[in-house]
Amino acid sequence: MGKPLRILFVAAEAVPFAKVGGLADVAGSLPKALRRLGDDARLTIPKYGTIDEAKFGLTPALEPFPVPVGSGDLSASVLKGLVDNELPAYLVANEKYFAREEIYGYDDDGERFIFFCRAVLEMLKGLGWQPDIIHCNDWHTAIIPNWLKTILKDDPFFAHTATVFTIHNLAYQGIQEPGLLKFARVEEYGLIPHPKDEELSQVVVLMARGIIFADVINTVSERYAQEILTPEYGEGLDPILAQRRDRLFGILNGIDYDSWNPATDPHIAANYDLTSLDRRVENKLALQREAGLPVGAEIPLLGMVSRLADQKGFDILAEALDEMMKLNLQFVLLGTGERRYHDFFAQVAEDYPDKAAVFLKFDPALARRIYAGSDMFLMPSHFEPCGLGQMIAMHYGSVPIVRSTGGLADTVQDCDPATLRGNGFVFQEYDAGALLKAVKRALDTYRRKGLWRALMERGMRADFSWAASARKYVELYGKALEFVGA
């Protein structure tokens, strides 16, 4: 590419500042990996009320400035910090929109993120920093490509700026009332007609605008990029995606090995790596004690860390669970989500006190102990754009059991005892029977200690680092710039 690229990564959440889901992990890790490749990557998110300025050493970057939205201007200010002493981060502050306890879930979310996006563009002018790439993520930032192709298309400041729009989960589309167009000041361009769905033609679908106007679109795994072109996975947007399939790519997310490292993880009972794998059993015994389960190194322990929702396969898991509890295994679940699953798994823990432990909470440290202490890690997802859990589990030596979809299909290859290939257990059909068969195959293989050890080592050796993914993003940025120059 020649000279280093100037890349602004725009997201609604990012570690270490604010996190709800996997987007935050990507936003906190990918820009750092890009900087390590020599590019000038920077991050921007809203300054939420829960973000402690003193804790992160945030200082004013710009005096309050006007943001042109709605019928007049609103005011924003910007604080600047440094993530891990290497990544510049700009946090956009506004008392009305962001001084709140939660990141999402408000009636004015559409306005909040439109304001954030326009403030980001005005911030860039105030800083005098012209990015080559504005990397937008999910519906919250999808209006930026829309603006750069409409009301800002003749703005010389952005004349050579390309946009990349990453779809982390197509199911969340930012569907808003038509009045939001006036707030965004693109009312004159009207609603975008949907090729097949009249209802979607009558509302603002922010995700669709990112897809239509970005120079390049990508998803967080190659398989998911293909799946969303189909009605089954396209969430109603597959016809729009099909129109731009020549601009659609898939790049697998990475994991931050500086953070996710069993050799240095301070939250687990015993540190280990490939050369000291025998120490790993200490984590299993510690997890059994913490979970109140019978302690024994030979008992297969199946772990899950997940949001409790149908997308994650909990409907078929619930159907299979009684049969699963008849098998020689222990089950430890950590997660929060839908109330019906809270109630269901609370009952499971009560019905099977010697076999199942359920933690219905958000506990990042316990999650690490489950990765380090479980023998197997279950992800029976209905769909999974990328999935980080299976990659973290493998790096920690826990063998994944997954359904073949999205990023799970791209990262987990089914174990073949005859050829000694594969790094996990994969099932195809989305039903309880297929899930149960995969668990039984894993339990059968677990008894073959040499083969199981090879599976663990194969997973731990795999390179799911951000360095590998970042290089692919640099190539993607090059494609985006070519489209801008075309």
N, C-alpha and C positions, 0 to 999 in steps of 0.2 A: 504493500500500500504506500510505501514511501514514508512521508512525514507522519508523526504520531497523530492519531485522530482525537478530536475533541468530542467527547460523548457525554450527554446528559441523560442520566437514568431517572425517569419520572415514575413514581409509584405512590400508592395510597398508604403503604406500610413498608417498613424495613427494619430488620434487626440492626443495632441493638435498641432502637428507639421505640418501636411499636410493632406488635405482631398479633395477627389473628390466624393466619395460615401460611402455606408454603411460599406465597408471593414474598413475604417478608424475608425469608431465608435467601431467596434469589436476589432480591434487591440489596441485601446486605453483603452478598458474596461476589456476585458477578462483576460489579464495578471494581472491586479490589483486585480480582483476577485480571481484569483488563489493564489496570494500572501496572501490574507486575509484568505485563507484556510490553509495556512502554507507552501505552496510550493515556491521554489525559481524561480519565473517566471521573465523573462527579455524580452525586446523588442529590435528589430533592424529594421531600415528602412534606405533608402538612405538619405544623407544630401543634400536636394535640395537647389537651390539658393534662394528660398523664405523664408527659415528657418533662423530666426534671432538668432544668437548664443548668443548674450547678453540677449535677452528677455528670453530665456530658460535656461540661466546659463550653457551653454555647455562648457566643458573643454576637452583638449586632453586626450584621454585614451591610445592611442598607437602612437608611432612614425611611420612615413610612412613605409609601408612594401610592398613587391612584391606580385602581384596577378597573378598566372599562367593561362593566357587565351591567345587564339590565338597562334601566332608563337613565342611570347616572353612573358615577364612579364610587367604588368602595375602596377602603384603605387596607393595605397589607404592609407587613414588615417582614424582614428576613433575619434569621439567626444562622450563624455558621458554626460548625464543629468539625472535628476530625475523627473518623472512625478508625480505630486501631493504628493511630498515628500515620495513616497513609491515605485515607479516602476523604476528600472534602465533601461535606454534606450541608445542604442549605435547607432550612426548615421555614416554611411559609406560615406566618402567624396572622390570625385574625380572631378577635375575641368572639364575635358573633358565631362564626362557623366552626371553630376548632377547639375552643376552650370547653371541651366536654369530656366525659369519662370514657365514652366508647368511640371506636373508630367508625363503625357503620351502624345502620339500623334506625336512622332518623328520617322523618318525612321529607326533609329538605336535602337529602343526600345528593340529589341531582345538582341543585344549586351549589352545594358545598364544594363539590369536585370541579364543577365548571369554574367557579371562582378560583380554586387552587390552580387549575391549569392556566387560566389567563394571567394570574399573578406570577406564575413561573416564567411565562414569556416576557412579561414586563420586567421581571427580575433580571433576566439575561441582558436586557438592554441597559439596565441600571449598573450591572457589573461590567458591561462592555466585553462580555465573553460570548463569542459566537460559536455555537457547537456545529460540528459537521453532522452529527447524528443526535436527534432527540429520540431516545428509546422509551416508548410508552408501553404501559402494562395494564391490561384489562380495561373494563369499561370506564373506570374512574378517570382515565387519562386519554380516552379515545377521541375527545373533541379536538385535541391538538392537531392531528393530521387533517381533520376536517377544516380547521381554521387556516392552516398553511396552504390549503388548496382553494380557499375561497376568500375570506375577508382580508387575509394577510398575504395573498399570493404575489402582490406587487411590493411588499415590504422589503426593501433592500437588505435589511438586517438578516433576513432568513432566506435570501435568494439562493444560497448554496447549501442549505440545511436539508438533510433527508430525514424522513421519519421511519422508524421501525415500530411495528405494533405487535406485541407478544400476547397471545391468548393463553392464559394460565388455566382457565376453566370456562368453557363456552356456556355453561349452564347459567352463569351469572352475567346478565346482559345489560343491566342499567336501563331498564325500560321506564320511560318517563312520559308525563303528559306533554302535549304539543306546546304548551306555553313556555317550556324550557328553552325553545329555540329563540324566543324573544330575549330571555335572560342571557343567552349565549351570543346574541346579536347576529344570528344567521337565519332569522325568520324569513328574510327575502328569498332564501333558497328553498324553503318549503320542506315538507316531509319527504322521506325517501320511500318510494313505492316498493313493497315487497313483491317479488315475482309470483308468489303463490298464496300468501297469507294476507287476506284483506285486513284482519285485525292489526297485524304488525305494520300495516301501511298507515294506520291512524294514530300511531304513537311514535315517540322518539326512542329508537333503539341505539343507545350509544355504542354498544359493542359493534353493531353493524357499520356505524360511521367510521370507526377505526379500521375495519376491514376494507371498506370502500375507498378511503382516502389515503391510507398509509402507502408509502413507497414500497415497503416490503412487509409481509405478515409472517409471523412464525408461531408455532406452538412448541410446547416443552418436551416433546418427544417426536420421533419420526413417525411412529405408528399412529399417534393421535392426530397428526397432520393429515393422514390418510382417512382415519375414521370419521373426522368431522365433515368430510365431503359426502357422507352417507346420511340418509334420513334417520337411521337408528341413533347416530351420535351427533348429528348436526344441530340439534336443538332449535330447529326451524330456520336456521341461517345457512343450511347447506347449499341452497340455490345461489345465495350471495357469495359464499366462499367459492363455489364452482366457477363463478364468473372471474375470479381472481386467482385461480389455481396456479397460474404461471408465476405469481408473486408469493405463493404459500410454501413455507419450508418448515422443517422440524429439527430442533436441536435439543438434545437431552439436557435437562438440568444437571448440575453437579452437586457435590456436597463439599463443605468446607472442612478439609482434613486437619486444619489447625484447631478447629473446635471439636470435630467428631473424631477422636483418636483414643482408642482404648489403652494406648501406652501411656497417655498423660491425663486422661479424664479424671478430674478430682472427685467426681460424684459416685464412682463405683468402688466396690470393696477391694478389688485387686487389679492393678494395671498389668497389661500383657500385650504381646504382639505375636507375630508368626513364630518367633524364636522361643517364646515362653508361653505357648498356647496351653500347656498343662495347668497354668495358674488360673485359667478362665473359670474352672469349676468352682473356685471360691466365690465368684459372683453369683453363680447359680444357687449355692447353698445360702448365701446371704439374702438373695431375693426370696427364696422359699420361706426363710424365717420372717422377713419383712411382711410377706403376704399371709403369714399364718398357716402355711401349708406344711404337710409332712416333709421333713428334710431328708433328701436322698439323692446322691449323684446320679443314680441309674434311672430315676424316674424321668421320662421325657417331659420337658416343660415347653409349652406353646405360649408365646407372647403376642400381644396386640397393643399397639398405641395408635389411636384413631379417633376421628370425629365419628360420633354414633349417628349414622344416617344411611339411607338405602344405597346411596352412591357407593358407599364403602363396603357394601355386601352384607350388611347386618340383617337384611330380610332372609337371605338364604342361610346365614349362620344361625339365626334364631331357629329356623326350621330343622337344622342339622344338630343342634346342640345336645339334645337328650341322647341321641345316638353317640355323639362324640364323647359324652361323659361316661359312656360304658367302656371306652377304650382305656388302655393303660397310659394315661397322660395327666398332666396338670395344666391348668389354663389361667393365665394372668392377663387381665384387660385393664388398660388405662385410657380414659377418654370422657368426653362430654358430648352432648348432642340432643337428639330428640327425646322428649319426655317418655315416650312409650318404650324406648330402648333403655332408658335409665331404670324404669320400673321392671322391665323384663330381666335385665342383668342383675339387679339387686335381688330378685327372686332366685336367679341362678346361683348366686353366692350363698344364699340361705339354704337352697336345696342340696347343694354339693359342697359343703364346707371343707372337705378334705381334698377336693379336686379343682375348685374354682375360686379365684380371688379377683374381686372387681373393685377398681378405684375410679369412682365417677367424679373426676376432678381434673384440673389442668396442673400438671406437676412435671416440669421439664427435667428435674433431677431424677425423679423416679423413671421417667421414660428412658433415660440413659442406663439405668440399672436393669431395665427390662431388656434392652438391646444386648447388654453385656451378660445377662444371666439366663436368657431363654436359649433353648436348643433350636427352636424353630420360631419363625415370625410369620404370622398369618395376615394376608391382604387379599381378601376374596372380592375385590371391587367389581361393581357393575361397569363403571368406566373410571379411568385413572389417567388424566392428562400426562403426568410424569410419575409422581410418587417419589418421595424421598425415603420413606421408611424402609423399603426393601434394600436400598443402597446402603443406608446406615447400618441396617441389620447385618448385611454381608460383611461390611468393614469391621463389625464387632464380632463376627464369627457365628452369627445366628442364621440358620439356613431358611430362606424364604419359601413360603407356600402361597402361590398367587394364582389369580385368574389371568388368562392370556388376553390382556387389553392394554392399550396405550403404552405408557412407559414401563409398565410391568412386563409386557411382552418384549420390549426392547432390551431389558436388562437381566431377565431371569430366563435361563434355558433349562428345560426339563432334564432331570437326572435320568441317565440311562445306565443302569448297573452293568450292562453287558460291555459297553464301550468306555465306561468311567467318565463320560462327558456330562456336562451340565453343571449348574450351580444352585439348583433349587428344584421345586416341585410345582408343576404348572397344570391347571385344568382349563378346559375350553368352554364347556357349556355352563351357562349361568343358572345353576340349580344346586340344591342341597346335596343331592346324590353325588354329583361330580366333586363338590368340595370335600365331602366325606371320604371319597376314594383317594383323593390327593393326600389327605391327612393320614390315612391308613398306609399309603405307600411310603410316606415320610417315616412313620413309626417302624415299618418293616426295615427300611434302610438304616435307621438309627441303631438297630441291633448289630449291624455290620460295622464295627468300630473303625476299621481301616478305611472303608469307603466313606463313612461319615466324616472322618478327619480330613479326607481329601476334598470333600464338598466344602467344609469350613475354610480350608486353606485357599481353595480356588476363589471363593467369595472375597476373602481378605486381600488377595493379590490383585483383584480387579481395580482398574483405574477409573473411578467415577469422580475424579477431582474437577474443580472448576477450571483448572488450567486447560484441560482438554476441551471443555465446552467453550471457554473464552476464545480459543483460537478459531473455532467454527463461527462464533459471533463476529469476529473481525472480518471473516470472509463474507458473512451476510451483510455487514455494514458496507463492504465494497460494492455488493450488488445494489444496495439501496442508493448509493451515490451515483452509480452508473445510470439508474433510472432517472435521477434528478437531472443529470447532465444530458440525458437523451433528448 
